[in-house]
Amino acid sequence: MEWIYWLIIWALFIIGFVGLIFPIIPGVLCILAGMLAYGLFFSFDPFNWLFWLVQGMFVLLLFGADYLANLLGVKKFGGTKAGIWGSTIGLLAGPFIIPGFGIIIGPFAGAFIAELLIHRKSIKTAAAIGLGSVVGFVGSTITKFVIQVIMIVYFLVII
């Protein structure tokens, strides 16, 4: 039975990384669910208040990284709130509309269309803002990947 428990825990961790590609999946919450599953299946004894504090800080950092990377990517190229919203909507819808490449095309298209239609920016400027949203997304994804790995490694060290 123990191997089934570990299978569930690792499945939750893997789903957490799938959330990097499909942002609709709350990846960091799946990783936390894997840790909670360990506690339920085995024991919460290894997890003291410091463990939960550190993991909580990582969760906040992950949520903040997502928002800040998108904000900075769009703003650095002259984007507005409409571009940020467009990028976010494109990020969520893109993978479902265009499987595979939608994760990159979605944020670009969302920011591009929002800036072009709402703020009447030139095609060149709107394209630059769209590119900024992609740069922000890629930076955010790399950052989130590293933080999620650190969370799991810390979990494994503690148990």
C-alpha positions in Angstrom: 0.0 0.0 0.0 2.9 2.3 0.7 3.9 2.5 -3.0 0.4 3.6 -3.9 0.7 6.4 -1.4 4.0 7.5 -2.9 2.5 7.2 -6.4 -0.2 9.6 -5.4 2.3 12.0 -3.8 4.6 12.0 -6.9 1.5 12.3 -9.2 0.5 15.5 -7.4 4.1 16.8 -7.7 4.1 16.1 -11.4 0.8 17.8 -11.9 2.3 20.8 -10.1 4.9 21.0 -12.9 2.2 20.4 -15.6 0.7 23.6 -14.2 3.7 25.5 -15.6 2.5 24.7 -19.1 -1.2 24.8 -18.4 -1.6 27.9 -16.1 -5.2 26.9 -15.4 -3.8 24.1 -13.2 -2.8 25.5 -9.8 0.6 23.9 -9.8 1.9 25.1 -6.4 -1.3 24.0 -4.7 -0.8 20.5 -6.2 2.7 20.4 -4.7 1.3 21.5 -1.3 -1.4 18.8 -1.7 1.4 16.2 -2.3 3.0 17.3 1.0 -0.3 17.1 2.8 -0.9 13.7 1.3 2.4 12.6 2.8 1.2 13.8 6.2 -2.1 12.1 5.9 -0.7 8.8 4.6 2.4 8.6 6.8 2.8 11.3 9.4 2.9 15.1 9.9 5.6 14.7 12.6 8.5 15.8 10.3 6.8 19.0 9.5 7.3 21.7 12.1 6.2 25.3 12.0 9.5 26.3 10.2 8.8 23.9 7.4 5.3 25.3 6.8 6.6 28.9 7.1 9.2 28.3 4.5 6.8 26.5 2.2 4.2 29.3 2.7 6.9 31.9 1.7 7.6 29.9 -1.4 3.9 29.8 -2.3 3.7 33.6 -1.9 6.8 34.0 -3.9 5.4 31.8 -6.7 2.2 33.8 -6.9 4.1 37.1 -6.8 6.6 35.9 -9.5 3.7 35.2 -11.8 2.1 38.6 -11.4 5.3 40.6 -11.3 6.9 38.9 -14.3 3.8 39.6 -16.4 3.6 43.2 -15.1 7.3 43.9 -15.7 7.3 42.2 -19.1 4.4 44.2 -20.4 5.3 47.5 -18.7 8.9 47.4 -19.8 7.8 47.5 -23.5 5.3 50.3 -22.9 2.2 48.3 -22.2 -0.9 49.3 -20.1 -3.3 47.6 -17.8 -5.2 46.4 -20.9 -2.1 44.7 -22.2 -1.5 43.0 -18.8 -5.1 41.8 -18.8 -5.0 40.7 -22.4 -1.8 38.8 -21.8 -3.3 37.1 -18.8 -6.4 36.1 -20.7 -4.3 34.9 -23.6 -2.1 32.9 -21.2 -5.1 31.1 -19.8 -7.0 30.6 -23.1 -4.0 30.0 -25.4 -3.1 26.4 -24.5 -6.7 25.3 -25.0 -7.2 27.2 -28.3 -3.9 26.3 -29.8 -2.5 23.2 -28.1 1.2 23.1 -27.9 2.1 26.7 -29.0 -0.8 28.4 -27.4 1.2 28.9 -24.2 3.5 31.3 -26.1 1.1 32.6 -28.7 -1.7 33.3 -26.2 0.0 35.9 -24.0 1.5 37.6 -27.1 -1.8 37.7 -28.9 -3.7 38.9 -25.8 -1.4 41.8 -25.1 -1.1 42.6 -28.8 -4.8 42.7 -29.4 -5.6 44.6 -26.2 -3.0 47.3 -26.9 -4.0 47.6 -30.6 -7.7 47.7 -30.1 -8.2 49.4 -26.7 -5.3 51.9 -26.7 -4.8 52.3 -30.5 -1.1 51.6 -30.3 0.8 51.1 -33.6 1.3 47.5 -34.8 5.0 47.7 -34.1 4.4 49.0 -30.5 1.7 46.4 -29.8 3.9 43.7 -31.1 6.8 44.8 -28.8 4.4 44.8 -25.9 3.2 41.3 -26.9 6.8 40.2 -27.0 7.3 41.7 -23.5 4.5 39.6 -22.2 6.1 36.4 -23.6 9.5 37.4 -22.1 7.7 37.9 -18.8 5.9 34.6 -19.0 9.1 32.7 -19.9 10.9 34.3 -17.0 8.1 33.6 -14.7 8.0 29.9 -15.8 11.7 29.4 -15.2 11.5 31.1 -11.8 8.4 29.0 -10.8 10.1 25.8 -12.0 13.2 26.5 -9.8 11.1 27.4 -6.8 8.9 24.3 -7.1 12.0 22.1 -7.3 13.4 23.8 -4.2 10.1 23.1 -2.4 10.2 19.4 -3.3 13.8 19.1 -2.4 13.2 20.8 1.0 10.3 18.4 1.6 12.4 15.4 0.8 15.3 16.6 3.0 12.8 17.1 5.9 11.2 13.6 5.6 
